[in-house]
Amino acid sequence: MIDTHTHIYMEEYDEDRDTVVNNALQNKVSHVVLPNVDADSIDRLHRCHNRYPDFTSTAMGLHPTSVDGNYETHLAAVKNDLFSGNHVAVGEIGLDLYWDKTFARQQEIVLTTQLNWALELNLPVILHVRKAYAETFKILSKFNNRGLRGVFHCFGGGVEEVKKAVSLGFFIGIGGVLTYKNSTLPSVIENVKLENILLETDAPFLSPVPYRGKRNEPAYLANVAHVLSSIFNVDDEIVDKITTENARTLFHI
């Protein structure tokens, strides 16, 4: 399996990062993608990748909740690293209007800028979208037929949104939320195929059942895969095989 979205470079893993990586490998997670968050996380991300070069790939972007009045400075640092590095994607980028809409316009500017970078570099994008699907699709519509591709990470939309995302050629990132008792995600992803899905943890966040409320880690990806297999009525091995192929297709890893 490939964990297509994890932040094991964060300080939450400073005490046991080697153990976390070994746990992942022992639980059939062969590779992970590390998406950046802001200008301050760039060094941490690279240090993690340099320690585990065969286990990790990196993505570079400015997260929407990191966009503020000083976004141009952060964006410049991200661009410098993106264009000089060997990244597999532009991310984590997007729109997040859940907590605060103060910098909504700036978020749209930053997202559009980074989408253009992705096209320039011929890289996929990792999209973070929260309470902003209509706004995101409006921006994406400006890129129709230009070869933009990527994944809606930690998908939280409904049936209409999932169909729209897939119609645009995007993958759907599925993680721990799928395992939650009251989650609507199972009924939503029944409207797409396994060939449209990527597995992810978003560690250290959104731990799957039975680890909900605890620090997440890539090893728990198997819990997500198991629920996914029951939804599609296939063996866990089929979920592993197809989602791994999907990840390799998108990220060329």
Secondary structure, DSSP 8 states (H G I E B T S, - for coil): -EESSB-TTSGGGTTTHHHHHHHHHHTT--EEEEE--SGGGHHHHHHHHHHSTTTEEEEE---GGG--TTHHHHHHHHHHHHHHS--SEEEEEEEE-SS--TTHHHHHHHHHHHHHHHHHHT--EEEEEES-HHHHHHHHHTTTTTT--EEEET----HHHHHHHHHTT-EEEE-GGGGSTT-SHHHHHTTS-GGGEEE---BTSS--TTSTTS---GGGHHHHHHHHHHHHTS-HHHHHHHHHHHHHHHH--
